[in-house]
Amino acid sequence: MIKTKKIDIADVDQRLLFGQSGSFLRLIESQFDAQIVARGDCINLEGEEKEVKLLEALFDDLITHLRKNKELSERYVLYAISMVKQDGIGPFNDLQVGSIVTSIITRESIKPRTIGQKNYVEAIEKYDIVFSIGPAGTGKTYLGVAMAVSALKQKMVGRVILVRPAVEAGESLGFLPGDIRAKVDPYLRPVYDALHDMLSAEKIRKLMEMGVIEIVPLAFMRGRTLNNSFVLLDEAQNTTVAQMKMFLTRLGVNSKAVITGDITQIDLEDKKASGLVQIQKILEGVEGIEFIYLTEKDVVRHPLVQEIIKAYQRYEDHLKRNDE
């Protein structure tokens, strides 16, 4: 059944709604099997009833977002399209959350950009141990660091400890130049990068000298008890089962632990020995611990990253079918 619908956009900046040279409008047209005609202060929709309803929900969400934020990005348009196709409604209402911290570089609020990310942040607020598992670009590390910095600023914890396993991926650690610090720093660089987006270099230096912020390889954690701390273990897919147990049992009084990783990018020789893979079974049903699973829909990098992740997933599924 063919349906028509007229959407009033008289009070909306059409340049922002439709994108530069109409790029957003063309993007939307490519994703729906319906006619979209922008004329004057109206958008006219025509097509099958289901498609028109989805487009109506999409434009309602985009217009509401634009009115609230005075801006509209391609990233948000793509995400809104995916959510409307999945749920029949846009993500705007579910994404109304406060800022975690403010970037000192862009001066923008750092906050969840997808519903999956919102669930991740809310889990950190609610639970003392949170696992975030998902592909690259979903904000696992960045939001985890933001929550750690926020907890420190609010004096909810006295220390922030950011941890990564120094796992060799194609180049032997022993052959890298410099002392032990110079050898392990490249493995910790993504954590440094996130931190420098939220605190000045001078502030970081002072806090590190005072021991308030530590950025350390996982091997340096053995034998410690971490009280009044926010501890983030990044790249946890490259931990062994024994290392994961060692890390989790460091947690002391008034502390939180966030463990992030991507189980499709394991650098261990025996991928089945990954502590992050095994821990999902080991801790299944344990109260007070939450697992958050992010997907390609939560990717907030270049739009092509989503397509790359999907392509790899199709390829890996094909290999699995051939092996069976």
N, C-alpha and C positions, 0 to 999 in steps of 0.2 A: 504493500500500500504506500503510495507516494504522499509525502507530507511536506508542507512548507511552514517556515517559521521566520519571523522577523525579530531581530534583536536590536534594541535601541542603544546606540553608543554615542549619543549627543554630548555627554559629559566626560568622555574618555579621550585621551590623547592618542589619536589613531596611529601616529608615527611610532609610538612605543608599543601599542597593541599589535600592530602588523609587522613590526620589525623594520630594519633598514631596507629600503627599496622593496618592502613587502615580503621579506624573507620568512618571517614567522607564518604569514598567511599561506605562502607556498608550501611550507613545511606541513602545516595542518591539512592542506588540500591533498598532499601526497599520502596522508595516513587514513583518509576517510573516503568512502565511496558515496559522495554527495556533492552537490553543487554549492559553492560558497561565493556569493557576490556581495562585495562591499560597495555601497552606493550612498553617498551623502552621509547622513547620520545613522545609517542602518546597515546591518549585515543580514542578507537574505539567504536562508538555507532551503534547499530542496533536495529530496531524496527519499529512500526507504525510511519508514518511521523510526526504526532502531538507530540508524545512522544519524538522523536529525536530532534525536533525543540525546545521543552521545555528544554531538557537536554543541548542542544547547548547554549541556552540563559543562563542557570544556570552556566555552566562551564565558559562561557565568563565573567559572573559577578564575580564569585569566583576568577578567575585568575586575573582580573583587580583589585579587592580588595586586593589580596595578593601582587601584584606588588607595589601597592600604600602604603600599611600599613606594609608590611613585616611580617604579622601574619594573622591567620585565626582561628576563634573560632567556637565551635559547635553552639553557640547561633546565630552567623551570618549565618552559613550554614543552620540552620533550618529556619531562617527568610527569607533567599534568596529563599529557596525551596517554602515557602508559598507564597511569592510575585510572583515568576515565574508562579506558578500554578494559581494564581489569575489574573495576568496582562499580562503574557507572557514575561515579562522582569524582570531582577533583580533590587534590590534597590540601587546599588552602586551610580549611577549618581545622584539620587534624595537625597542621604544622604551626599553630599559634603557640609558640614557646618563647620564653625570654632568652636573652643573650647569656652565654656562658662567661665569656670574657671578650674584650675588644682587641682586634689586631692592631699592634702599634705601627704596622707598615701601611695598611690600607685604611685604618680607622673604622673598618666595618665590624659589625657584631659577628662574633663566631658563635654559631648556633646550628642545630640540626637543619639539613636541607631536604631531607626525605623522611618519610614515616618510619622507615627502618632505623635511620639515625636517631630519630626522636625516641624510639623504643630503647635504643642502646643507651642514650643519655639518662633516660628515666630509670633504667635498670641499675646504672651506676649509683644513682641517688638512693635507690631503695635497698640494694644488696651489697654485702661486703666483698663478695667475690663474683666477678662477671667475666664471662668468656665471650669475645666477639669474633666470630668466624665469618670470613667473606673474602671476595676477590679484591684485587688492587683497586685503589681509587675510591673506596667506599667510606673513607674517613675514620677508619678504626684507630689508627695511631693519632691522627690530628685531634680528633674529639676526645680521645683518652687523655692526651697531654693537656688539652684545654680544661677538662674536668679536674685534672690534678692541680693545675695552676689556680683554678677557681677555689678549690678546697684549701689551698695554701693561703690565698689572699683573704679568705673568710675565717682563717685560723681554725678550720675544722681539723686540720692535721698540722704537725710541726715540721714534717719533712716530705719531700717528693723524691722518689727513687725510680729512675727510668732505666730499664734493663733490656738487653738484647743478647741472644746467643751469638758468639763470633764463629759462625760456621763458614768454612771455606767453600766457595762456589766457583771452582775453575782455576783459582790461583792460591798457591800454598801460603798460609799465614806466615810461616817461618822465613819465606823468601822476600816478604815485603820489607822495605827499608825502615830504619829507625828503631827506637826503643819500644817497649811493650805498649805504651800509650799511643805512639804513632801507628803501631800495627792494628790496634783495635778501634781507633777512632773512625776509620772509614765505615765500619759496621754500625757505628752509633750515629752516623751523620744524619739520617732521617729524623731521629729524635731531637738532635740539636736544631735542625731546620724548623721543626714545629715549635720548639721552645722559643727560638729567636723571633718568631712571628708574634709572640705574646708578651715577651719581656725584653727590655733593652739589654744589649751586650754587657753593659756595666753592671746592671742589676743581676744578671745571670752569674757573672764572674764573682760578685760579692757573695751571693747565696751559695755558690759552689765552694768558695773558700771557707764559708761558715759551716759547710756540711748540710745545709738546709736542702739543697738540690744535689743529687748525685746522678750521674749518667755512667753506668758501669756494665761490663760484660757479665753474663749470667754466671760464669765460673767464679766470679769474685763474691758471690752471694752465700756460698757455703759457710755454715757455722754461725750465721747471723740471726738475730731475732729483731724484727722490725716493728717497734711500737710507735703509735701515733704517726703513722706514715700512709701516704698514698703511693702504692707501688704499681708500676705498669711494666708488664713483660710483653715486649713487642716481638714479632716474627716467631711466635711460639711454635709454629709448625716445625721449626728446626731444633726443638728440644727433644731429648730422649725421654722415655717414660721415667727413668730415674731422676733426670734433671727437673722434670715437671714436678715430681713429688718433692724434691729438695726445695724448689721455689715456693710451692704452696705451703709448705710447713715452716717457712720463715715468718709467716704472718703473726704479728703480736696483737696486743691490746689496742683498741681504737684505731685500727688500720683497715684500709681497703686495698684489694688487689684487682687489677684489670689485666686480662690476658688476651692478646689479639693475635690473629694469624690467618693465613690463607692456605688451606690444606691442598690446594692445587699447585702450590709452588714450594714443595719440600725439597731441600738441598741435601738431606741426609742420604747416605748410600742405600740404606734400607728404609724406604718411605713408609712401610707398615709399622716401623718402630717409632714413628713420630709421637711424642708425648701429647700433642694436641689432638691427634686422631684417637689415641687410646683413652684419653681422659673423658671423652664424651660417654664412653661406656662405664668407666670406673665410677664417675660421679653421678650417673643417672639416678634421679630420684632423691638426691641429697638436698634437703631444704636449706634455704639461705644462699644457694648458688644459682646463678642464672646464666643460661646460654642464649646469646642473641646471634641469629644467622642473617647476615646481609647478603644481598644478591646484586646482579648487574643493574637492577633498577635503582640501587643506592649509590651508583658510581657518580661522583661529582667532578670528574676530570673532563677531558675532551670527549664530546659525544661519541667519537669513534672507539673509545675505550670499551664502551658497552658492547659494541658490535664485535670487537676483538675477543672479548670474554665469551660471548655467545658462540663465535666461530670455534674457539678452542674447546668449548663444552661439546659442540657437535662432533668435533674431531675425536675427542676422547671417548664419547659415547659410541662412535663408530668403531674405534679400536676395541672397546670392551665387548661389543656384539660379535666382532670377528674372533675374539679369543674364546668366546663361550662355545 
